[in-house]
Amino acid sequence: MKKIPAFVIALAATLSVPAWAATQTVTLSVPGMTCAACPVTVKKALSKVEGVEKIVIHYDQKEAVVTFDDAKTKVEALTKATENAGFPSTAKH
């Protein structure tokens, strides 16, 4: 059986993940969250977006903090997901 040189394995691993992919975190302002059930709906909508890794809802501040893989999704997809669930949002800068 032939052995594969370590540098070939390392090269393959490097090429399999885009170098520009990175985990990003964005805070979304969701002013329409006015009841205790609202954060559940917002979190459920965001969790369906491919690439979302973590969601923390701050109901009292009407915010959603979302950690995502920027190679799989963009902030626009996150705001669209909340809007489609009935909770328009904007990214806080």
Contacts in CASP RR format, 6 or more apart in sequence:
PFRMAT RR
TARGET T0000
AUTHOR 0000-0000-0000
METHOD contacts of the structure
MODEL  1
MKKIPAFVIALAATLSVPAWAATQTVTLSVPGMTCAACPVTVKKALSKVE
GVEKIVIHYDQKEAVVTFDDAKTKVEALTKATENAGFPSTAKH
18 71 0 8 1.000
20 71 0 8 1.000
21 69 0 8 1.000
21 70 0 8 1.000
21 71 0 8 1.000
22 69 0 8 1.000
22 70 0 8 1.000
22 71 0 8 1.000
23 53 0 8 1.000
23 67 0 8 1.000
23 68 0 8 1.000
23 69 0 8 1.000
23 70 0 8 1.000
24 67 0 8 1.000
24 68 0 8 1.000
24 69 0 8 1.000
24 70 0 8 1.000
25 65 0 8 1.000
25 66 0 8 1.000
25 67 0 8 1.000
25 68 0 8 1.000
26 65 0 8 1.000
26 66 0 8 1.000
26 68 0 8 1.000
26 75 0 8 1.000
26 78 0 8 1.000
26 91 0 8 1.000
26 92 0 8 1.000
27 63 0 8 1.000
27 64 0 8 1.000
27 65 0 8 1.000
27 66 0 8 1.000
27 91 0 8 1.000
27 92 0 8 1.000
28 63 0 8 1.000
28 64 0 8 1.000
28 65 0 8 1.000
28 66 0 8 1.000
28 78 0 8 1.000
28 79 0 8 1.000
28 82 0 8 1.000
28 89 0 8 1.000
28 90 0 8 1.000
28 91 0 8 1.000
28 92 0 8 1.000
29 62 0 8 1.000
29 63 0 8 1.000
29 89 0 8 1.000
29 90 0 8 1.000
29 91 0 8 1.000
29 92 0 8 1.000
30 38 0 8 1.000
30 42 0 8 1.000
30 62 0 8 1.000
30 63 0 8 1.000
30 64 0 8 1.000
30 82 0 8 1.000
30 87 0 8 1.000
30 88 0 8 1.000
30 89 0 8 1.000
31 62 0 8 1.000
31 88 0 8 1.000
32 38 0 8 1.000
32 62 0 8 1.000
32 87 0 8 1.000
32 88 0 8 1.000
33 39 0 8 1.000
33 42 0 8 1.000
33 57 0 8 1.000
33 59 0 8 1.000
33 62 0 8 1.000
33 87 0 8 1.000
36 59 0 8 1.000
38 59 0 8 1.000
38 87 0 8 1.000
39 57 0 8 1.000
39 59 0 8 1.000
39 64 0 8 1.000
41 85 0 8 1.000
41 86 0 8 1.000
41 87 0 8 1.000
42 57 0 8 1.000
42 64 0 8 1.000
42 82 0 8 1.000
42 85 0 8 1.000
42 87 0 8 1.000
42 89 0 8 1.000
43 55 0 8 1.000
43 57 0 8 1.000
43 64 0 8 1.000
44 85 0 8 1.000
45 81 0 8 1.000
45 82 0 8 1.000
45 84 0 8 1.000
45 85 0 8 1.000
45 87 0 8 1.000
46 52 0 8 1.000
46 55 0 8 1.000
46 64 0 8 1.000
46 66 0 8 1.000
46 78 0 8 1.000
46 81 0 8 1.000
46 82 0 8 1.000
47 55 0 8 1.000
48 81 0 8 1.000
49 68 0 8 1.000
49 73 0 8 1.000
49 77 0 8 1.000
49 78 0 8 1.000
49 81 0 8 1.000
50 72 0 8 1.000
50 73 0 8 1.000
51 68 0 8 1.000
51 69 0 8 1.000
51 72 0 8 1.000
51 73 0 8 1.000
52 66 0 8 1.000
52 67 0 8 1.000
52 68 0 8 1.000
52 73 0 8 1.000
52 78 0 8 1.000
53 67 0 8 1.000
53 68 0 8 1.000
53 69 0 8 1.000
54 66 0 8 1.000
54 67 0 8 1.000
55 64 0 8 1.000
55 65 0 8 1.000
55 66 0 8 1.000
55 67 0 8 1.000
56 64 0 8 1.000
56 65 0 8 1.000
57 63 0 8 1.000
57 64 0 8 1.000
57 65 0 8 1.000
58 64 0 8 1.000
58 65 0 8 1.000
63 92 0 8 1.000
64 82 0 8 1.000
64 89 0 8 1.000
66 78 0 8 1.000
68 78 0 8 1.000
75 91 0 8 1.000
78 89 0 8 1.000
78 91 0 8 1.000
79 88 0 8 1.000
79 89 0 8 1.000
79 90 0 8 1.000
79 91 0 8 1.000
82 88 0 8 1.000
82 89 0 8 1.000
83 89 0 8 1.000
END
